[in-house]
Amino acid sequence: MQTKLGHLRTQLNRLQRARAAVRWGSAVCVLLSVMTGLLLVAFLADWSFDLSAVFRGIVLLAWLAAGLWSIRTIAWPLLAVRETEDDVALIVERHQKIDTDLVAALQFERPRSKGWGSPRLADAVIQYVAEFSPSLNVFEGFSYRPLPKQVTTLGVTFLFVAGLSVTFPDHAAAFLNRFMLGADHYPTKTRLESISICGREVPVFSSGKLSSIRIPYGQPMTFEVTCGGAIPATGIANLSGLNNDSVNRIGLQADSTSPNHFHGEAAHIADSFRVRFHCGDALSDPVEVAIVPLPLVDVAWEVTPPAYAATSVRRNELEAGSRQFAVLEGSTANVRLVCANKPLKSVVLTTGDLKLDLVSSIKSDGGSVTWGLPSGTPFESIREGLKYEIQVVDRDDLPLEIPITGQIRLKPDRLPRIVASAVTRLVLPTAQPKLDYAAGDDFGVSKIVAVITLSREDGRTSRHEVIAKDVSERDQPLAVVREQVSIPLSSYELVKGDEVKVVLEVTDWRGTIVGQKGMGEPISFRVTDLNGILAQTGEEDKKSAKQLDDILRRELGISGEKK
């Protein structure tokens, strides 16, 4: 709605916005200038003193605190000002040296002023102010000058910081990362490209997380550093104890063939330490080196004989440390491995081209962890000699310095034995000569076969077999057999002069394993007629008579010489 003081109100609103712009602009420019300057100070401190993450965190907190202080003491007093139309009118009155008619006219024209005093007087004031307000310069005494000054200061600060960032972009990027508690490093003339300790590579910079490695106790400590950029003449490895206050400095010398490769060595370090490498103007992040013992492993083998030998050979647990031993074919061998000083990550047994991952088990009483062979391995039924190698990896990723090696040999199971005898060696073609025999084996006799070889006068030969004894599974183990076997000759159509040779063959019992055979001494029979039998009988009688005469002479002390 158009009022008499509309022009005046428009001018006052413009002045109000201008004054607010100057206040806001000044507050923002001053705040940004202060914060940018403090950021530059933080960069100089960090770059000069290579602040740790803790001190950089303190600097960040200090920068934020300074920013809050600047907002509260510099910016907020300007931003908190809220000028009304009447406040601006009072400021114009003071600058124009006008009485309070300006503010009064503005107030009388508002709707809520109805009923304030005399309406005629209010209209007169409004009319008076409305007549001279077009010629009134409300901006008299107002100046934008503080704002350009603050903008110029901020611009110069920004240009300076931007110029440094463009000139040294790597430094700027590293600072922003480090200011936000990152792990970047400022560029240096010398670059540390790689670091290794005892042959194990470690990161040059740890990206905020402290690097650590574990080295076996007693191992010579070697350090190797490869540099780039400006190559220095020497380098330094600074050591400090983790569990004590000891310090040490080890010089790093350049290789004669590779000037950018440096190496150093410490003969013996018994305790854990922290190390930093310094080459030229480059400094690495610290690395913790923990000195840990190698795993102490005890290995014991348990041998279970095959079923056929269970009654004769007891289950045998070899002494701890036994690496080479012999077993019967078909035996089961199981290894029990225990690490005495630390947990293990893995245990691998290698035999030939086969690698077996041992499985762990915990004793029911919560004791030590024991590692054993999985199922389905050649060790469940050993059929041939086996060479093996055992290697472990402990929780520190350390293996055994020398793998455990050994050999399992097959213990020879002696062949079964058999002896036989016959009363006479001359037989008739239709006779059934009998052989007395005794057979034995360490674990049992399975079968006895008489192998008959016929040699005829015309040169023909033939071979025949007669089963003398077949022992059933339910009768096993039968270690000794003493019996007699008859050799029927009538079916072979023998004639006088033919020769019969009999060999007893015994097979031992080995359960599911095929038994082995043993042979007795051959017994030969010559086929003759009745006269031959009688003649042999006479000869045997003569031999018996002579043997009896000799016995009598010895008993009576009679000399055998003739007078």
PAFI-472807 format. One record per residue (C-alpha): residue number from 1; chain; x, y, z. Coordinates in steps of 0.001 Angstrom, whole numbers. Example, Ala and Ser with C-alpha at 12.3 -4.5 7.8 and 13.67 -1.06 7.14 Angstrom:
// PAFI-472807
    k  c        x        y        z
    1  A    12300    -4500     7800
    2  A    13670    -1060     7140
// end
This chain:
// PAFI-472807
    k  c        x        y        z
    1  A        0        0        0
    2  A     1403     3373    -1016
    3  A     2086     5685     1950
    4  A     3304     9225     2265
    5  A     6620     8013     3653
    6  A     7089     5211     1086
    7  A    10088     6857     -565
    8  A    11729     7399     2814
    9  A    11123     3829     3873
   10  A    12682     2560      606
   11  A    15799     4613     1168
   12  A    16095     3470     4769
   13  A    15756     -187     3709
   14  A    18569      248     1181
   15  A    20753     1768     3867
   16  A    19848    -1064     6239
   17  A    20897    -3721     3674
   18  A    24102    -1860     2819
   19  A    25128    -1643     6452
   20  A    24343    -5374     6940
   21  A    26412    -6261     3861
   22  A    29376    -4353     5179
   23  A    29118    -6050     8581
   24  A    28755    -9565     7105
   25  A    31481    -9026     4500
   26  A    33888    -7663     7080
   27  A    33190   -10529     9487
   28  A    33699   -13195     6838
   29  A    36838   -11609     5372
   30  A    38465   -11125     8768
   31  A    37611   -14678     9820
   32  A    38958   -16223     6598
   33  A    42097   -14100     6745
   34  A    42823   -15159    10325
   35  A    42149   -18840     9630
   36  A    44262   -18816     6456
   37  A    47116   -17139     8284
   38  A    46922   -19666    11096
   39  A    46891   -22487     8489
   40  A    50107   -21079     7031
   41  A    51643   -20986    10525
   42  A    50598   -24617    11050
   43  A    52281   -25587     7769
   44  A    55522   -23863     8736
   45  A    55546   -25603    12117
   46  A    54818   -29031    10636
   47  A    57300   -28665     7793
   48  A    60051   -27354    10056
   49  A    59716   -29845    12899
   50  A    58157   -32895    11163
   51  A    55454   -33086    13799
   52  A    54156   -36458    14869
   53  A    50493   -37366    14577
   54  A    49939   -36424    18221
   55  A    51383   -32947    17809
   56  A    49581   -32479    14506
   57  A    46375   -33335    16328
   58  A    47213   -30667    18899
   59  A    47860   -28144    16100
   60  A    44539   -29037    14493
   61  A    42710   -28540    17775
   62  A    44524   -25240    18303
   63  A    43540   -24095    14807
   64  A    39911   -24958    15451
   65  A    40056   -23233    18836
   66  A    41527   -20094    17203
   67  A    38752   -20201    14649
   68  A    36111   -20397    17369
   69  A    37813   -17560    19219
   70  A    37844   -15441    16028
   71  A    34172   -16105    15415
   72  A    33285   -15174    18955
   73  A    35429   -12062    19315
   74  A    35582   -10715    15758
   75  A    32831   -12101    13577
   76  A    29987   -12664    15989
   77  A    29798    -9045    17272
   78  A    29279    -7967    13655
   79  A    26949   -10753    12685
   80  A    24810   -10416    15818
   81  A    23745    -6848    15011
   82  A    20060    -6644    13972
   83  A    19144    -3050    12925
   84  A    15495    -2104    12556
   85  A    14010      647    10449
   86  A    13842     2884    13490
   87  A    17523     2167    14319
   88  A    18567     3211    10820
   89  A    16329     6311    11072
   90  A    18013     7306    14342
   91  A    21438     6925    12695
   92  A    20277     9190     9811
   93  A    18928    11751    12311
   94  A    22296    11872    14098
   95  A    24240    12278    10848
   96  A    21732    14813     9423
   97  A    21294    16476    12810
   98  A    17540    16192    12508
   99  A    15203    16205    15469
  100  A    13177    13132    16281
  101  A    10557    14010    13680
  102  A    11930    11340    11293
  103  A    11415     8467    13721
  104  A     8133     9939    14986
  105  A     6711    10226    11485
  106  A     7610     6572    10736
  107  A     5964     5447    13945
  108  A     2807     7613    13475
  109  A     2286     6103    10036
  110  A     2116     2549    11335
  111  A    -1338     1037    11965
  112  A     -720      350    15616
  113  A     -225     4075    16276
  114  A    -3962     4801    15943
  115  A    -5117     6435    19105
  116  A    -1715     7848    19978
  117  A    -2389    11461    20919
  118  A    -3826    13988    18521
  119  A    -4498    12714    15006
  120  A    -4000    16198    13615
  121  A     -580    16459    15197
  122  A      428    13037    13845
  123  A     -707    13921    10352
  124  A     1162    17174    10547
  125  A     4417    15382    11475
  126  A     3953    12819     8719
  127  A     3208    15550     6177
  128  A     6226    17530     7279
  129  A     8614    14620     6947
  130  A     7060    13526     3648
  131  A     7709    16955     2139
  132  A    11428    17129     2946
  133  A    12354    13396     2768
  134  A    12853    13358    -1061
  135  A    15717    15755     -619
  136  A    17162    13836     2313
  137  A    20397    11820     1644
  138  A    20133     8896     4020
  139  A    23559     7545     2907
  140  A    25363    10619     4163
  141  A    28020     9432     6642
  142  A    27886     5828     5411
  143  A    30976     4281     3757
  144  A    31822      897     2155
  145  A    35480     1571     2877
  146  A    36010    -1124     5637
  147  A    34732    -3883     3364
  148  A    37170    -3358      435
  149  A    40000    -3169     2946
  150  A    39057    -6510     4437
  151  A    38509    -8029      982
  152  A    41946    -6813      -88
  153  A    43576    -8345     2979
  154  A    41800   -11640     2342
  155  A    42689   -11541    -1346
  156  A    46371   -10943     -651
  157  A    46395   -13778     1875
  158  A    44658   -16150     -548
  159  A    46948   -15198    -3419
  160  A    50006   -15771    -1280
  161  A    48818   -19202     -128
  162  A    47651   -20113    -3636
  163  A    50994   -19048    -5069
  164  A    52831   -21270    -2602
  165  A    50484   -24174    -3377
  166  A    50993   -23814    -7130
  167  A    54744   -23483    -6727
  168  A    54998   -26422    -4325
  169  A    51973   -28612    -5102
  170  A    53449   -31741    -3496
  171  A    54100   -29887     -265
  172  A    50582   -28472     -285
  173  A    48996   -31867     -880
  174  A    51145   -33462     1828
  175  A    50282   -30716     4301
  176  A    46543   -31043     3741
  177  A    46815   -34790     4269
  178  A    48948   -34418     7373
  179  A    46775   -31593     8724
  180  A    43838   -33983     8609
  181  A    46051   -36448    10543
  182  A    47036   -38430     7464
  183  A    50401   -40130     7047
  184  A    51814   -38430     3948
  185  A    55348   -37030     3998
  186  A    56774   -33880     2518
  187  A    58892   -34342     -607
  188  A    62633   -34597      -29
  189  A    65644   -34429    -2296
  190  A    66531   -37996    -1344
  191  A    63814   -40617    -1784
  192  A    63707   -43830      213
  193  A    62480   -46350    -2340
  194  A    62700   -49626     -403
  195  A    63768   -50928     3002
  196  A    64389   -54524     4074
  197  A    65301   -55971     7454
  198  A    66821   -59461     7498
  199  A    65667   -59931     3920
  200  A    62053   -58996     4710
  201  A    60771   -55865     3003
  202  A    59036   -53273     5181
  203  A    57132   -50138     4081
  204  A    59084   -46895     3971
  205  A    56011   -45025     5209
  206  A    53403   -46808     7266
  207  A    50256   -44897     6188
  208  A    49326   -44048     9751
  209  A    49720   -47553    11186
  210  A    52982   -48508    12833
  211  A    54670   -51274    10836
  212  A    56071   -54266    12663
  213  A    57882   -57469    11775
  214  A    59064   -60474    13760
  215  A    62606   -61769    13475
  216  A    63850   -65069    14945
  217  A    66092   -64821    17977
  218  A    69798   -65277    17290
  219  A    69636   -64291    13627
  220  A    72169   -61629    12506
  221  A    70367   -58338    11918
  222  A    70883   -56947     8405
  223  A    69496   -53672     7041
  224  A    69218   -52714     3379
  225  A    67978   -49412     1926
  226  A    67575   -48365    -1705
  227  A    67510   -44617    -2430
  228  A    66563   -42428    -5350
  229  A    66928   -38753    -6225
  230  A    69928   -37108    -4553
  231  A    72031   -40072    -3402
  232  A    73918   -39440     -131
  233  A    77298   -40912      712
  234  A    76067   -42881     3734
  235  A    72915   -43616     5679
  236  A    71955   -44272     9285
  237  A    69675   -46764    11043
  238  A    68628   -45384    14439
  239  A    67617   -48126    16894
  240  A    65817   -47636    20208
  241  A    64759   -50398    22596
  242  A    61078   -51161    23077
  243  A    61474   -52583    26577
  244  A    64367   -50418    27757
  245  A    66060   -47067    27126
  246  A    68922   -48429    25050
  247  A    69767   -46718    21761
  248  A    72086   -47654    18968
  249  A    73135   -46188    15648
  250  A    74211   -48386    12759
  251  A    75944   -46882     9761
  252  A    74720   -47845     6302
  253  A    77398   -48086     3640
  254  A    76840   -47867     -107
  255  A    77591   -50883    -2271
  256  A    80590   -50523    -4508
  257  A    78633   -51764    -7524
  258  A    75342   -50011    -6692
  259  A    75848   -46560    -5082
  260  A    72113   -46138    -4377
  261  A    71972   -49362    -2349
  262  A    73029   -49137     1313
  263  A    73508   -51941     3803
  264  A    74463   -52394     7438
  265  A    74575   -55204     9974
  266  A    74297   -55746    13716
  267  A    75966   -58900    14995
  268  A    73575   -59775    17804
  269  A    70430   -58065    19106
  270  A    68661   -59931    21884
  271  A    65699   -57635    22574
  272  A    62949   -56048    20498
  273  A    63579   -52539    19146
  274  A    62260   -49719    16964
  275  A    64244   -48480    13969
  276  A    64111   -45443    11640
  277  A    66250   -44975     8565
  278  A    67839   -41628     7704
  279  A    69441   -41072     4297
  280  A    70203   -37550     3143
  281  A    67164   -35402     4018
  282  A    64787   -38401     3894
  283  A    63537   -40027     7089
  284  A    61442   -43193     7158
  285  A    58598   -43989     9506
  286  A    59556   -46133    12512
  287  A    59341   -49906    12265
  288  A    58991   -52171    15277
  289  A    61172   -55286    15159
  290  A    60105   -57970    17619
  291  A    62754   -60573    18466
  292  A    60885   -63843    18905
  293  A    62015   -67441    19406
  294  A    61657   -70059    16697
  295  A    59009   -72725    17300
  296  A    60154   -75619    19508
  297  A    58539   -78730    18058
  298  A    58315   -82234    19512
  299  A    57450   -85072    17123
  300  A    56436   -88568    18186
  301  A    55324   -91434    15951
  302  A    52852   -94105    17002
  303  A    52911   -97351    15054
  304  A    49988   -99787    14972
  305  A    50904  -103186    13469
  306  A    48609  -104838    10907
  307  A    45733  -106944    12209
  308  A    47459  -110257    11525
  309  A    50343  -109257    13798
  310  A    48247  -107659    16530
  311  A    48656  -110581    18922
  312  A    52383  -110853    18401
  313  A    53438  -107206    18060
  314  A    52101  -104619    20462
  315  A    51140  -101113    19523
  316  A    54315   -99102    19783
  317  A    54787   -95410    20500
  318  A    58288   -94497    19515
  319  A    60347   -92164    21643
  320  A    59991   -88454    20940
  321  A    62620   -87429    18455
  322  A    62646   -90730    16557
  323  A    62928   -89868    12899
  324  A    63824   -93212    11295
  325  A    62196   -96499    12161
  326  A    60955   -99723    10582
  327  A    57412  -101136    10488
  328  A    55734  -104269     9171
  329  A    54015  -103956     5827
  330  A    50416  -102847     6358
  331  A    51181  -101029     9604
  332  A    49595   -97673    10440
  333  A    51854   -94804    11495
  334  A    50453   -91635    12994
  335  A    52474   -88601    13949
  336  A    51814   -86476    17028
  337  A    53374   -83015    16806
  338  A    53321   -80472    19628
  339  A    54849   -76984    19728
  340  A    56104   -76257    23218
  341  A    56457   -72467    23147
  342  A    53820   -70937    20853
  343  A    50722   -71723    18762
  344  A    51182   -72899    15194
  345  A    49322   -71688    12125
  346  A    49986   -74698     9929
  347  A    51919   -77962     9766
  348  A    52708   -79602     6410
  349  A    54131   -83099     5952
  350  A    55624   -83840     2533
  351  A    56304   -87346     1241
  352  A    57335   -87664    -2372
  353  A    55090   -85366    -4427
  354  A    52319   -85470    -1821
  355  A    51784   -82595      606
  356  A    49615   -83311     3637
  357  A    48190   -80573     5875
  358  A    48176   -81884     9420
  359  A    45045   -81218    11476
  360  A    45027   -79833    15001
  361  A    43143   -81090    18002
  362  A    42920   -79853    21580
  363  A    43109   -82248    24480
  364  A    39896   -82659    26439
  365  A    41554   -81228    29542
  366  A    42277   -78001    27670
  367  A    45959   -78763    27342
  368  A    48314   -78270    24443
  369  A    47292   -78434    20799
  370  A    48351   -81631    19035
  371  A    48740   -81955    15268
  372  A    48152   -85275    13501
  373  A    47720   -86760    10052
  374  A    44359   -86514     8259
  375  A    42546   -89585     7008
  376  A    43197   -91188     3648
  377  A    46999   -90980     3612
  378  A    49650   -93577     2694
  379  A    50520   -93751     6395
  380  A    47254   -95571     7160
  381  A    48589   -98747     5540
  382  A    52280   -98560     4723
  383  A    53154  -100710     1713
  384  A    56557   -99286      870
  385  A    59322   -97250     2426
  386  A    58451   -93568     2899
  387  A    60663   -90537     3253
  388  A    59024   -87500     4822
  389  A    59662   -83863     5682
  390  A    57745   -81750     8216
  391  A    57643   -77945     8165
  392  A    55618   -75688    10453
  393  A    54578   -72014    10429
  394  A    53937   -70420    13815
  395  A    51756   -67453    14736
  396  A    54693   -65146    13972
  397  A    54877   -66579    10414
  398  A    58216   -68162    11263
  399  A    59105   -71657     9980
  400  A    61565   -74120    11427
  401  A    65129   -73176    10594
  402  A    65684   -76737     9339
  403  A    62660   -78905     8436
  404  A    62230   -82193    10269
  405  A    63130   -85089     7990
  406  A    63005   -88834     8453
  407  A    62337   -92188     6862
  408  A    60004   -95111     7513
  409  A    61381   -98448     6321
  410  A    59614  -101737     5872
  411  A    60624  -104311     8474
  412  A    61135  -107676     6743
  413  A    58581  -110281     7792
  414  A    60579  -113517     7762
  415  A    59426  -116128     5296
  416  A    57569  -119107     6751
  417  A    59706  -122181     7417
  418  A    59004  -125857     6828
  419  A    60975  -129085     7267
  420  A    59957  -132590     6159
  421  A    61268  -136127     6336
  422  A    60399  -139501     4807
  423  A    61104  -143031     6075
  424  A    62094  -144522     2726
  425  A    63247  -143174     -608
  426  A    62329  -146216    -2756
  427  A    58662  -146557    -3621
  428  A    56437  -148706    -5748
  429  A    54533  -147118    -8676
  430  A    51257  -147366    -6759
  431  A    52564  -146435    -3329
  432  A    51492  -143524    -1083
  433  A    54687  -142438      640
  434  A    54144  -140289     3734
  435  A    56078  -137198     4685
  436  A    56240  -135940     8229
  437  A    56550  -132165     8299
  438  A    56623  -129255    10679
  439  A    55827  -125707     9473
  440  A    55983  -122437    11377
  441  A    55729  -118650    10993
  442  A    55994  -115661    13292
  443  A    52334  -114724    12813
  444  A    50574  -117773    11347
  445  A    50561  -120502     8689
  446  A    47928  -120224     5988
  447  A    48510  -123110     3561
  448  A    50859  -126015     2903
  449  A    51152  -127458     -582
  450  A    53174  -130446    -1746
  451  A    54723  -129682    -5132
  452  A    55418  -132959    -6973
  453  A    57841  -133058    -9906
  454  A    57924  -136272   -11949
  455  A    61013  -137088   -14029
  456  A    60523  -140114   -16302
  457  A    63255  -142261   -17871
  458  A    62283  -141089   -21363
  459  A    63091  -137495   -20377
  460  A    59549  -136214   -19839
  461  A    58777  -134135   -16756
  462  A    55534  -132940   -15196
  463  A    54522  -130918   -12183
  464  A    51609  -131536    -9815
  465  A    50362  -130059    -6558
  466  A    48663  -131634    -3570
  467  A    47212  -129439     -815
  468  A    48531  -130768     2450
  469  A    46948  -128213     4780
  470  A    44597  -125242     4393
  471  A    44043  -123289     7615
  472  A    40742  -121346     7821
  473  A    40555  -117734     9012
  474  A    38747  -118709    12208
  475  A    41694  -120887    13258
  476  A    44209  -118083    12844
  477  A    46715  -117287    14053
  478  A    48214  -120781    13877
  479  A    51941  -120327    14269
  480  A    53043  -124016    14136
  481  A    51692  -126977    12169
  482  A    52989  -130560    12694
  483  A    51295  -133162    10540
  484  A    51811  -135832     7888
  485  A    50957  -135742     4201
  486  A    50522  -138707     1831
  487  A    51695  -138514    -1748
  488  A    49436  -140696    -3953
  489  A    51446  -142017    -6897
  490  A    48980  -144467    -8495
  491  A    47391  -141851   -10759
  492  A    50694  -140895   -12383
  493  A    51339  -144259   -14155
  494  A    54903  -144474   -12984
  495  A    57337  -147224   -13969
  496  A    60574  -148492   -12476
  497  A    63343  -145971   -12885
  498  A    61142  -142846   -12722
  499  A    62022  -140224   -10105
  500  A    59583  -138337    -7867
  501  A    60745  -135114    -6207
  502  A    58505  -133552    -3551
  503  A    58957  -130007    -2198
  504  A    56685  -128735      559
  505  A    55667  -125099       70
  506  A    54227  -123117     2994
  507  A    52360  -119775     2749
  508  A    52166  -117522     5791
  509  A    49048  -115693     7007
  510  A    48978  -111892     6757
  511  A    45298  -111090     7015
  512  A    44161  -109101     3969
  513  A    47708  -108945     2641
  514  A    48826  -111644      244
  515  A    51055  -114092     2134
  516  A    54576  -114983     1209
  517  A    55844  -118471      521
  518  A    58640  -120510     1993
  519  A    60108  -123701      502
  520  A    61392  -126806     2254
  521  A    64242  -128995     1161
  522  A    63312  -131305    -1746
  523  A    62771  -135014     -950
  524  A    63358  -137432    -3812
  525  A    61787  -140878    -4292
  526  A    62920  -143445    -6842
  527  A    60326  -145790    -8313
  528  A    61328  -149448    -8151
  529  A    59772  -152926    -8004
  530  A    59298  -155358    -5125
  531  A    62860  -156750    -5452
  532  A    64252  -153313    -5085
  533  A    62203  -152774    -1941
  534  A    63455  -156071     -453
  535  A    67052  -155277    -1324
  536  A    66730  -151919      375
  537  A    65257  -153617     3396
  538  A    68263  -156030     3574
  539  A    70713  -153185     3289
  540  A    68901  -151331     6049
  541  A    69008  -154504     8220
  542  A    72753  -154791     7642
  543  A    73200  -151143     8554
  544  A    71140  -151665    11685
  545  A    73149  -154758    12661
  546  A    76448  -152928    12130
  547  A    75202  -149944    14156
  548  A    74157  -152345    16965
  549  A    77582  -154109    16878
  550  A    79378  -150750    17107
  551  A    77252  -149743    20096
  552  A    78020  -153024    21907
  553  A    81763  -152724    21269
  554  A    81796  -149179    22702
  555  A    79822  -150243    25749
  556  A    82047  -153311    26411
  557  A    85296  -151582    25551
  558  A    86192  -154187    22921
  559  A    88754  -153073    20378
  560  A    87564  -153151    16794
  561  A    90940  -154411    15535
  562  A    91233  -158064    14419
  563  A    93938  -160258    16087
// end
